[in-house]
Amino acid sequence: MYRVSPFVRHFARALLGGLVIATLCVNLSPASYYDVIEWRLARGWMPDSLSTVSAMLTPAWLVSELLMALFLFFVAKELWEALVLERGAFSGKRARLPAGAMIGSWAGAVLVWLLSSHFIETAIEATPGVGWQLPLGSDVVLCYVMGRLIFGPGHPGLHLLLLVTIASDIFGLIVLGLTAPSYGLQLGWLVLSALAVLGVWLLSGRFAVPRETEVHHRRAAMLWPYWMAAGLSWLGVVLAGLPGALGLLPVIPAIPHASRAFGVFAEAESFLHDPLNRMSHHLVRPAAAILFLFGLTHGGIDLAAAGPTSLTVLAALWLGKPVGLVLGAMAAVWLFAAPWPQGLRRSDLIRIAAISGMGFVVPVLAAETALPGGGMAEAARFGLALSLVIGPVAWLVLGRRA
């Protein structure tokens, strides 16, 4: 089995480092901490047509909407290759098991969220079922680290875990943007993203085929047109009211890529020089800095914020999501003849389900728009931080497979 590149573990250290510093700041001097991350960067100089965006332009917003778009591009590239490349882990019938696991985890998490929030009064300002989008996402980096401890490098269970968490994060953000936008949806702006993608494919991407000339191949290999198209795509997504973290994803299909997949975050990809992999290589070091800044601006846990919403978060992540994942995966096998990954035991699926109960990065992004804010949002963040405990518990209880 292929091995996952070690940089993913560096990402986890960066994220946790920012989270720890932010937590110390928010508990020692909360007013100063929030003054810094919520400082308005665009007062009075942006046009009226962009007044909504300018009102939100803070360090925290820049990290979650702009910088996290670069990290999500880095992650989504792996999902795209798994979907379309030869021997991709999400291609053909092989997509059925991870897709079933993801859908099952969503169904379980949302059902438990709705039930628990019905019986537990989460907050006075809460409407029935509010925040159900929060447990849809997961945490690719932290789930990977715990999965590697439990499975070891190169294990098929680790690769299935990565596929499920990446897909959950991306599609979870899409659902969040459509159902709980940060401000009103204006989907007409997506035309700008579509034109950027079409334009860069016509000018560069379509020439990366064997029958074209060497001049055309050189044009297709240049990276700046794709970065420019990615910037325009991001602008269109933000103006449409969708999460800016999704802004670079539309351009990925227009970028020339390798002919076959080597696995999710495979070490072998460091030797590939197609435009998509080269763009990914450029993002390895910045991605660690981005996750540190995300932890610094969004990871501050108020240790006195525990509340009913914290219980709802934990119920959805620790009960609904793992049970739903197992049932969804088994339903894919029984009902849709999904092939079982070679070398994966049934007990490994239990381990994957337990690790999936960890949730932080994308759920934190969801909490900002899916919840009313204030004490309810802080209680949810406290619950998300506490959900990470399930990883070490799974490691101690389930252990590494012999």
N, C-alpha and C positions, 0 to 999 in steps of 0.2 A: 504494500500500500504506500501511496505517496506521503510525504511529510509536509506539514504546514510550516510556513516560514516563521522564524522566531520573533519577527517584529511585532506579531500580535500580542505577545506577552509584554513587550515594551509599552504598547498601547494601554494595557491594563494598569501598569505602574503609573503611567502619566495620568490617567483618569482618576485613580485612587489618590494620587498625590494632590491633585487639585481639589478633590472632594474633602480630604482631611483639612487642608488649609482653609477652605471656605467654611467648613463646620466650626473650626476654631474661631474664625472671624465673626461668624454670625452669632455665636454664643457669648463671645467676649465683648464685642462692640457692634451690635446689629445695625444701629443707625448709620454708622460710618460705612459698613459693608454695603448696605442697600443704597446709600448715597452714591457710592462708586459705580456699582453695576447698573444702576438705573439713571445715571447721569445723561441728560439729553444732549446729544451731539449735534443736532441740527435745529437750532432755534432761529426761525425767521428768514432763512436763505433758500429754502426749497420752494418750488412753485406750489400754488394752491391745489393743483390737481393731484399732487403727491402729499397733501397735508396729513393724510392718515398714516402713511409710511413714515413721514418725518417725525410725527408724534411718538412713534415707537422706536426711533433710531437711538438706541442706547448700547453700551458695551455688551450687555447680556443679549440684546437683539442681534447684534452683529455676529456674535458667536453662534447662536442657535440658528439664525436664518442664512448667514453667508458662509461662515467658516465650516459649519456642519454640513453644508452642501458639498464641500470638497471631500469631507470624510465619507459622506453617503455615496458620492460618485465612486470613491475607492472601493466601497463595499458592494455597490450595485453592479459594478463591472464584473464581479465574481458570479453574481446571480445570472447576469446576461449570458456570460460564457457557458454556464451550466445549462442554460436553456437552449442555446442555438448551436453550440459547437459539437463536433464529432466526439462521441463518448462523454458528452456532458452529463453531469449527475442529475440534471433536471430535464433531460431530453427523453422524448418518447414515453414508454411505459415506466421508466425509472422515476418520472415525476410524480407518479401516483402516490407512492408511500409518503414522501415528504409533504406533498400537497394535502393529503389526507390528515397527516399529523398536524399541520398548521391550521387547517380549517377546524379540526376537532378541538385544538387548544383554544382557538378563538371562541367557539361555541361554548365550551366549558367555562372559560373565564368570564364571558359576558353574562351567561346564565347565573353564575354564582354572584357576580357583581350586582345584578338586578335583584336577586333574592335577598342578599345580605343587606343591600341598601334599603330594601323594603321593610325589613324587620329592625334595622338599626338606623336611628335618626342621625344621619351623618352631620348635618348642619342646618340651621334655621333657614338659610338662604338657598338650600338645595332643592331642586325640583325632582320629582320621581325619576329614578334611573339616570340622573345626570352623571357624567363622567365614565360611561360604559366603554368609551374608546380607550381609556387609560391602560387596561391590561392587555390590549391587543399586541403591543410591541414587546420587545424583549431587550436583551443586551448582548450583542454579538461578542464583544471583547471579553467581558467577565464570564459569560457562559463558556467561552472557549477555554479560558484558563482553568476553570474548575473541571471541564470535560477532559482536558489533557491530564490533569492530576488523576482522574478516575480511570480513564481509558488508556492513557499512555499515547505517545505520538504514533501516527499512522493507523490508528484503529478506525474501522468503518463507522463505529458509533460516533466518533468525534466529527466525522465528515457529515453525517446525517444531522447532527446537532447544529453545525454551522449553517447548513442549507435551511433548516427550519427557522433558526433565529434571524438569518438575513432576510428571508422572505417575509417573516412576520413583521420585522421592522419596516421594510419598504412599503408593503401593502397596508400595514397599520397606519403609517403616516398618510397614505393616500385616503384611506377611510376617514381619518381625523380631519384632513383638509376639506373634504366634501361635506362632512356632517357637523363639524365644529370649527369653522374658520375663525381666525383671529379678528378679521373684519369682513365686511360683506363680500360675497363672491362676485367677481366680475370676469367670468370665464372667457369673455371675448378677447382678453389680453393673451390667452393661450395661442392665438393666431401668431403673435410675435415669436413664441417658442417654436411653433410649427414652421414658420418661414425660415428661422435660423437653422433648424435641422435640415430642411429641404435644400436651403442654399449651400450649406457646407458639404452636403452629400453630392450635389450637382457639380460644385467647383473642385472638390478634392476627393471625397470618399469613394465615388464610383470608379475612380481610376485605379484602385488597388486590386486589379484582376490580371491574370497572366497574359491576356491578349493585348494589353495596353503597352505603349512605348515606355522607354526608360525615363523620358521627360515626365510622362504622366505619373509614373511610379514615384518619382521624386516629389512631385506636387502632392500626391496622396500621403507621403511620409512626413510632410511638414506639420508641426503641431500647432502653430499659432492660429491657423484658421479654425481648428476645433475648439481651442480655448476661447476665441472670440465668439463663436457660435454658442458655446456654453454660457458665456456672460449674458448674451442676449436672451437665451433660454431662461436663465435664472431671473432676469428682470421681468419677463413675461409671466412666469409662475408667481412671483411675488405680487405683481400688480393684479393678478387674477384672484388674489386672496388666499392662495394655497400656501402650505408651509414652504418657506424658502429652502429648507433642507432638501426638497425634492427638485430644486430648480435646474440642476445639471443633468438629471437623469434622461430627459428626452433626447439629448444629443448622443448618448452612448451607441444606439444602433447605427448611427451614421459614421462612426469611426472605424476604420479598418482594424481587424483583429486577427488573432492566430487562427489556424485552420482546425485545431483540435484542443480539447480541454485537458489540463493536467491535474485538475482538482482545485478545490476552494483554497485560496491563499497558498498554493503549492510553491515550494522552494524552487522548482524547475522554472517557474515563470520569470525568475530573475534573469534568465538567459535569453528571454524572448525580446525581440526588438520591433514588433509591430507597433503602430501608433497608439493603440489602446493600452498595451502593456507599458510602453514608454511613459505615457501620461501617468499611469499608475505608479511607476517607479519614482517619478518626480514627487509624488505625494506621500511617500513612506515617512520621511522625516517630518514634514509639516503635519501629518495626521496625528502624530504623537503630541505635538504642541497644541493642536486643536482640541484634542481630548483633555489635555491638562487645563486649557482655558475653559472648556465646557464644565469640567468639575469645579473650577474656581468660580464661575459665574452662576452655575445652576445646581451645584452640589452642596450648598450650605444647608445642613440639617439642624433645625432648631430642636434641641434635645428635650424641650418642654412642650413640643407641639403634638405629642401623641393624643389621638382622639378617635372617635368612632370611624372616621374615614380611613384611618390606619388599619383598623380591623377589616374593613371592606376590601382594601387593597390586598392584604395578606390572604384573605379568604379566596379572592379571585386568582391570585398568583400561586398560592400553595395548594389549593384544592381544585378549583375549577380548571385551571390550565393543565396541570399534569394529568388529571383523569381524562380530560377531553383529548389531550394529545395521544394517549394510549388507545382510547376508543376510536379516534379518527384514523390512526395508523392501522389498527386491526381491521376496521371497516374497509379501508382501501385494499387490504389483502384479501379479505373474504368476499367483498362485493364486486371489486373491480380488478381482481387478479393482479394486484401490484406485486412486482417481483421483490423478493426479500433480499436485501444487500448481503453479498457473500461475506461470511465471517462475523455476521451480527447475530447475537443470541436474542431470544425473547426477553431475557432478563436485562439486556443492554437497553432495551426500550424503556424499562422502568427507570434506569439511571438517567437517560436523556430527559424523560418526563420530569424527574426531580430537579435536574439542573435548570430546566426551562422555567421553574418557579422563581428564578432570579430575574429581576427587571429593574432597569434604572434609566438608561440614556433616553430611549424613545418614550417610555412612560412619563418621564419628567417633562419632555417636550409636550406630550399630550395633556399633562396636568395644567399647563399654562393657559390652554384655550378651552379644554373640556370641562374644567371645574370653575366655580364662581370666583375663586381666589381667596385671599385672606387666610383665615385659620384652616379652612377646609383644604386648600392647596398645600399648606405647610404640613398638615396632618398626613396628607397623601404622600408627600415627599418623605416624611418620617417612615411611613409604611414601606415605601420603595427601598429606602436604605436598609430597613430591617429584613426585607425579603432576600437580601444578599446572603443572609445567614444560612439559607437552605443549601447553598453550595458547599461550604465546609461540612455541614451536617451530612449531606449526601456522600461526601468523600469519606467521612469517618464511619458511617453506617453501612453504606453499600460497598465501599472500598474499590480497589482496582481489580478488574477481572483477572483471574489466574491464567 
